[in-house]
Amino acid sequence: MSNFQRATSMPVHKYGQYEQVDIPDRTWPGKRVTVAPRWLSTDLRDGNQALIDPMSPARKREMFDLLVRMGYKEIEVGFPASGETDFAFVRSIIEEGAIPDDVTISVLTQAREELIERTVESLKGAKRATVHLYNATAPTFREIVFRGTKEQIKQIAVDGTQHVMDYAEKILGPETTFGYQYSPEIFTDTELDFALEVCEAVMEVYKPGPGREIILNLPATVERSTPSTHADRFEWMHRNLSNREYVCLSVHPHNDRGTAVAAAELALMAGADRIEGCLFGQGERTGNVDLVTLGMNLFSQGVDPQIDFSDIDEIRRTAEYCNQMEVHPRHPYAGDLVYTSFSGSHQDAIKKGFEAMDARAAAAGKSVDDIEWAVPYLPIDPKDVGRSYEAVIRVNSQSGKGGIAYVLKNDHKLDLPRRMQIEFSKIIQAKTDAEGGEVTPKEIWSVFQDEYLPHAENPWGRIQVKAGQSTTDTDGVDTLTVSADVDGEATVLTGTGNGPISAFFDALQAVGIDARLLDYQEHTMSEGASAQAASYIECAIGDKVLWGIGIDANTTRASLKAVVSAVNRSAR
């Protein structure tokens, strides 16, 4: 097979390969994530610092309250030594009692003593609080930014850890359950043996043990490698860290390569315990890892994420208000269009999937919510995140009969026969081709009524039936008498046949209408004695083949209305 791809003039020679990890007996490829990790939201710190217009105190509080409602138990609330705004916010949620007893707030600081002191001061009175200290360990930072040796860089981490411990003991009272987190930045660019060396030196100062956990956060501040290599690095650290049972190994991916979600999931398989990220992937450059996608990925595999995404639109609206940034309509699980199909074949498959779910549930004597979800093109039930089914199938010029039929069945309980679906889809197709854009369910129903259902407000057509009476003689012959307006004149139509429909066709002959029955279907539209019936009749009328529909509590009247619908359409 010929390969027509050719080399570009792009300067690929400027970029080197990422370092691979020598770990031939890696175990993570055979693992599965079967329980939710610990989550930390850094929307109020990492996410906020990436905004063109950082959150106001009111928007910060709105975001904090949202995260608490959703169930996040660890929330990084700011960088209090960076300025008065962050410091004041941390103080406000502590002093106003906004932090539930089971929620731990976290604050970030660089490894400078004056910043550490200010950071710890912000936490006075908190019930559960973590100080997160970081310093740069990657070669580019050591050699270009700080111009320090490995020993000097390690000493910064060690001294910073000691300062955190000293100021926590000095400033915080016994009411505060205090925790410590350390990040060697950028972990994914730091030599593995040196990253381990720094983390071990930090632990030697902090001395984790029973009842004294340390969080070691290994950030991919800039995503450099494939998710598989990221997982290898985590498995290497997971294997080589001492005191591993007292270490919470935390992953903090960014999305520069577009694979942050995969990197986070594989890191969990490789031994990580905790994930830091932001709602909808907010963050610097291409963003932090997306906590919504990660949590919903677990949910879609039958794993409880322990975070409540049941009102995804409210979560999205609040995040958009707080960040002043829109969530893309194709964003996984939360975008406006992610449960929507415009393609006709997709719509038909979804419609059939819903019908199959109903049939399976009925056969098992269960609710649809109690059987395993299996609908083509929908990885989860949109209802589980607060989406209505009317948003699932939307109609434009690419749509087919399945989507249109779904809208009519879901919204109006009309289960159109297949050939009628084809007929009506052509009418909608003509509308979308002529006008462009999307046709809403309301517009579909309006077009359907105008095409098939003449009524008092829209009495189109040659015939308007007023009343009818049918009798059957001893030979089984039906005689039908119908009072109607025909071409605007009051008329009594009479005919005979082997049933009311046949008799009605006979009666129409008297006013010059030659119609023959081709197909007839009906169904009830709801349960109970007062339920209405829908009748669908396919007729040959002259050289036309047309469908009609009638809706009435009486099935005979519904059938006659369906005939009138088809006959009137033939004269339009």
N, C-alpha and C positions, 0 to 999 in steps of 0.2 A: 504494500500500500504506500502511495506517495505521501510524503510529508511536505506540505507547502509552507510551513512556518519558516521564517527567516530571522536571523539575528537582527536586533535593533541597534540604534546608535546610542542607546542609553548607557551611562557610565557605570556599568556593573562592576568594573574593576575597583571601584572605591570601597566596596563593602566586603567584609570578611565573613567567614562561616561562624555560626555559633558553636560553642564548645559542647561536645557530646560527653556523656557520663559513662564511664566504664563500669557497667553493672549488668553483666551477662545473665545473672540469675534473678533479674528483676521479677517481682511477684505481682505488681499492680495490674498487668493486663488481664489476670484471671479474677480480679476482685469485682464486686458489685457494691454500689452504695445502697444500703438497705435501711439506714436510719439517717435522720436529719443531722447535719453538723451543728455546732454552735454557730450562731450568726452574730456578726457585729455590723451595724449600719454606720457608715461614716459619711452619710449625707450632710450632716451639719458641720463637718470639718473638711474632709477631702472634697466632697461634692460642692460645698459652699464656696471654697476657695477657688474653684474653677469657674465660677459664674462671672459673667460680664458685670452684672449688678448683684453683688452679694445680698443675701437675704437680710431684710429688716428684722428687728427683734420680733415683730408680730408674725412674720413669715417663718422665722426660726421656730417659734413656739408652735405654730400650726404643724410644721414638719415633725417636731418632737412628739406632739400629741398623736399624730398619725402613726408614727413608728411604735409608740406604746400600744395603741389600739390594735395594731396588726400583730403584736406579740413579740417584738424584738426585746430581748433581755439584756443585750449589751449594745450601747449606743455611744459612739464617739461624738461628743457634743461641742468640741471646739479646740482652739489653740489659744488658751487664755493669756499666755504671755505675749501674744502677737499684737495685742491692742486692747483698749478698753471695751470695745463692742463684744468681743468673745468673752472676756472676763465677766462683764456684767450679765451676759446671758447665762453663764454657768451659775453665777450667784443667784439669779432670778429663779431658776427652776429648783434650786435647793431651798431657798428661803420661802418660796410660795408652795412648797410641798407637792410639786408637780411630778416627782419621781416616785413611782410605786416601789414598795419595799423589795420586790424581787427583780428590779431593774438595776443594772450596774452602768454608771456613766463612766466614760473614758475621756481623758484629755491628753493632748499631744504636746510634747516639748522637745526642743533640741537639747543636746548634752552640755549646756552652759549653766553654771551654778545659779546666776541671777534669774535666769528664765525658769529653772527648776523650782526655785523658791516661790516665784510668783505663781507658777502652775499649781503647786501644792496648796497655796493660800486660797486659790479659787474653790477648793474642795471642802473647806471647813463646813462641818455639819452634815455632809452627805452620808447616807447610810451605807452605800456600796459604791466604791470608786476605784478606778485604775489609772495610774500614770503610765503613759506610753512614751518611752524615750527612744530616740533613733539617732544614729549617726551614719555618715556615709563610709562604706567599706570597699566599694568597687574601685578597681584600678584607675578608671578615668577621673574619679573624684580624688583619690589619694594623690595622684600624680599631677593633675591639672588644677583642681580647685583648692585643695588644702596643702599640697606639696609636702605630705608627711609620709613617714615610713609605716610599715605594717604595725610595728610596736607602738608608735605614737597614736595611730588610729585606734588600736585596741585599748590603749590607756584612756582615750577619751570615753569609750564605752564603759570601762571599769569605773572611772571617776564619776561619770554621770550617774551610774547605778548607785554608787555610794551616797551621792548627794540626794538622790530621790529617797533613799532609806532614811537618811539623817533628817531631812525636812519633814517627811511623813511622820516620823516619831516625835518631832518637835512641835509640829503644827496641828496634826489631826488628833482628835480625841478618841476615846474608846467606842464612841457611837458609830465610827466609820470602819467598815470592813474594807481593808485596803488591799489592792492588788497591783502587780507590776507587769509591764509588757516591754519587751525590747525588740527593736527591728534593726538588722544590719542592712543598710540601704546601699546600693540596689543589690539584693541578694542574687538575682539571676545573672548579674554581671560580675559578681564576686567569686573568686576562686573558692571551690567548695571547702578545701581544707582550711582556708583562712576564715571563711564564714563560721565553720565549726569551732575554730580556735577562739574567735571573738565571743561566740555564744557561750562556750565553756567558761571563759574568763568572767563573763557577766554572771553566770550561775555560781561561780566560786564566791562572788561577793554576796549575791542575794540568798544563796543557800536554800534552794527549794527542797521541800520534804513533805511529810504527812501534814495536811492542812495548810500547806504553804506552796501554792502553785505559782509557776512563772509562765507567762505567755511569751513564746518566741515566735514572732511574726516575720515571715520570710517574703518580703515584697518583690513582686515583679513590677517595680515602679515604671519601667519601660519594658514592654513585652518584646523579647528578643528571639525566642526559639519556638519550636513546635510544642504543642501541649505534651507530647510524649517525652521530650527532653525535660520539660518542667516537672513532669511526674518523676522522672529518674532522679532529679536533684532532691525532690522531697523524700523519695524512698531512701536515698543515700543518707540524708540528714536523720530521718526517722530511725535508721539502723545504727547510726554512729553517735547520736547524742547520749550522754550519760544522764542518769536520773530521769529517764524517759517517762516513767510513770507519773512524775510530778511536773511534766512539761505539757502545756497546751500548745500544740504545733499549729500555727495559724498561717493561712494563705491569703495573699493580698494581690490579686492579679489586676493588671491594666490591659486595655484592649487594643494596643497599637497594631497588632497583627490580625485583629478581628477574631481571636480565638480564646478570649478570656474565660468564657463559660466552660469551654472544653478543658482549659488549663486547670480551672478550679475543680472540676469534677474528677479529673485524673489525679490531681493532688490528693483529694480525699481517698481515692483508691490506693494511693501510695503511702498513706499514713497520716495525713493532715486531720486535725480535729475541728477546725474552726475556719470560717470564711469571713473576710471583710469585703464589703462592697457597698454599692449605692442602688437605690431604686432606679430602675430603667437605665442603669449604666451611666449615670451622671458622673462627671469627673474630668480631670485634666485631659486635654487632647482628645483621644477617642474614648475616654472614659474609664472609670473603674468597672470591675465586673458587675454584671446586672443581677441584683439579688432577686428580682421578680422572676426572671427567666430561670435562674437556678432553683428557686423554690417550686415553681410550677413544673419544672422538669421532673422533680421528685414526685410531685402530686400525680403527674401523668403516668408514672410507673407504679402507682399504688403505695407510695411512701409518704407518710404525713410530714409535710415540711415544718410543722409546728409554728407556722406563720399563716395568718388568715388573709387569703386573697379572694374571699367570696364576693367582695364588691370591688372588682378590678377597676371599674370606671371611676368610682369615688377616689380610690387610691391614685389613679392617674390624674384626675382633676386637681387633687390637692397638691401632688408633686409639681404639676404644671404651674399652679398658682405660686408655690413657694420658690421654684427655680426660675419662673418666667421663661420657661422653655417648653416647647411642645413635644409630646411623645409621638414618634413617627406612626402613621396609620398602619404600617406593616410591622410594627414592633411586636415580637413574640408575645402571645397571650393577651396583650393589653391594647394593641393598636385598633383603631376603628374598623379595619378591614380584615383582621386576621381570622375571623370565623365566617367570612363572607365569600361566596363564590358567585362570579358572574358567568363563568363558562357553562354552557348548556350541559355538557357531559358530566361536569362536576356536580351541577345542581341535580341532575337526574340520579346520580349515584347517592347523593346525600338524602334525597327524598326516599329512595328505596331503602337506605340504611335506617332511617327513622321508622319506616314501616316494618322492617325486619325486627328492630328492637321491640316494637309494640307486640309483634307476633310471638317473639321468644318469651317476653314477659308474661303474656297471656297463657302460653302453653305451660309455663312453669308455675303459674298461679302467684306471680310476684309483681311488684311494682317495677317499672322501668329503671328506677333508681337502685334497685337491688340486684340487677344483673350486670355482667361485665360489659363495659362500654365498647361498642364496635360499630362505628359509622364512618364510611369512607370520607377522607379528606378532613375529618375533625378529630384531632388527637385527644381532645377532652370534650366533655359535654359543656357547651357554652353556658348553660344554666348554672353550672357550678361556680362560675365567676360572676354571676349576676347579669349575664347577657340574655336578652330575649331571643327566641327562635326567629322572630321576624327579621332580625339583623343577619341571620345566617345566609339567606339566599336573597340576593338583590339582582335586579334585572337591568341590563343595558343591551347594546346591540350585539354583544357576544353571547347573550343568554339563550337558552333553549326552553323547550316545553317543560322540562323537569322543574326548573326554578319557578316558572309561572304557576305551574300546577301546585307546587309546594305552598306558595303564598296563598292561593285560593283555598287549599285544604286547611292550612294552619290557621288562617285568619277568618275564614268564612265557612268552613266545614263542607266545602264542595269538593268531592272526589271525582274529578273529570275523567271520563273514559279516554283511553289513549288517543284515539283519532280526534277527539274533541280538543285534547291538549295540543295536538299538532295544528289544528285549525286556528285556535286562539293564539298560539305562539306566533303564527305568521302575522296576525293583526298587531300584536305588540311589537314584533320585529319591524313592521312598516312604520310604526310610530317612532321607534328609537332611531331608525335609519333617517327618517325625515327631520326629527328634532334634535337628535344627538343626546348624549348624557344618559343619566340613569332614570329609570322609571320606578317610582316609589310604590310600595304596596297599596297605598291609598289611590294612586293613579291607575294601577292595574285594576283595582276593583271598580273604579269609575268607568274605565273603558269596557270592562266586562258587562257592567249594568247597561251601558249604552248600546252594546252590541247584542245582548241576549235577553235582557229583562225590561221590556217596556212596562211602565207603571204610571200612576196617576200624574206624577209631575213630569213624566217624559213619555207620553202616550203615542209613540211612533208606530207605524205599520198600518196595513189595511184593516186588520181585525182586532177588535177589543172585546173579549168575552166578558159577559156580565154574569150569566147564570146558566146552569145546565142541569138536565135531569135525565137519568138513564133507567130503562126498565128492561127486564129479560123475560122472554116468553118461555113456554114449556119446551120449545125446541132448542133453547140456548141462544136464540138470536137476540142481540141487544139493539134497542131503539134509543137513540140519543136525540134530545131536543136541547138546543143551545140558543139562548138569547145573546145577541152580539151586535156591535156596531161594525158594519162592513162598508168601507169607503165612506164613513161618516153617516151612514143611514142605519137606522134600527132594523134589524133583520132577525128572523127566526130560522135557524138552520136545523134540518132534521136528516138523520141518516141511520142506516142499519149496518150491523156487522157482527163478527163473532167476539166482540168486546167493545168497550167504550172507545178505545183509540181507533179501532177499525171503523166503527160507526161514525166517528168524527171525520175521518178521511172521506167517507162516503158523503157526509153532509157538505163538505167543502166543494164537492163536484158541482153543487148547485150554483156556486158563485164563481165558477170557472177556474178553480184551483185543483190541479191534478198532482196530488202528492202521494208518495208511496213510502211505507215504513221500511227502513233498512236495519236499524238497530235500536234497542231500547234498554236502558239501565236505570235503576233507581236505588236510593239508599236513604235511610233516616239520617237526620243531621244532629240528633241528640237523643237522649233517653227520656222515657216518660210518655204518658198518655197524650200530652200536648205537643209532642215532638213534630217538627216539620219534616216533610220528605222532599228530596230533590229528584226530579225525573229528567233524564237526558234522552233525547230522541234524535236519531239521525234519519233524515228524510231525503228522498229524491224528488225534487220539485222542478218539473221541466227538465232542463239540461244541467241543473245545479244539484250538488249534494251538500246539504247543510245540516248543522246541529242546532238544536234548540234546547232550552232548559226551562223548567217550571218548578216553582217552589210553593208548597202549600201544605197545610196540616192534613188535607185529604189527598190521598195518593192519586185518585182519579182526576181531581181538579189539577193536581201538579202535572199529570200527563197531558191533559188538554192544553195547559199553559205552555208546555214544552213544544207541542205541535204548533201552536200559534207563534211561538218565538221563532221557530224555523221558517214558517210560512211568511211571517212579516219580514224576516231578514232577506228572503228571496226577492222581495219587491223593493228593497232599498236601493 
